[in-house]
Amino acid sequence: MKRKIIASISIFFLMFSLAWLWDHQNAREFFNPGLADGDDEVVEIMPISNPASMPRKYEVFKAREYVRIEKL
């Protein structure tokens, strides 16, 4: 019985720590249009250098907006 308890606790901590590490590696940067200057809701940023190396900024979901389809 002790082996089952130890095994289940170790599996739980393993899964929890892997999920925590994955969450920190895939963090997203959000753009809040309410805090931005101006009247534009979406700001398009054109990087000077390689666009693939620049981090993307995601707009915060609005009220009752659960899914957003963006153009690439």
Buried (B, 14 or more C-beta within 10 A) or exposed (E): EEEEEEEEEEEEEEEEEEEEEEEEEEEEEEBEBEEEEEEEEEEEEEEEEEEEEEEEEEBEEEEEEEEEEEEE
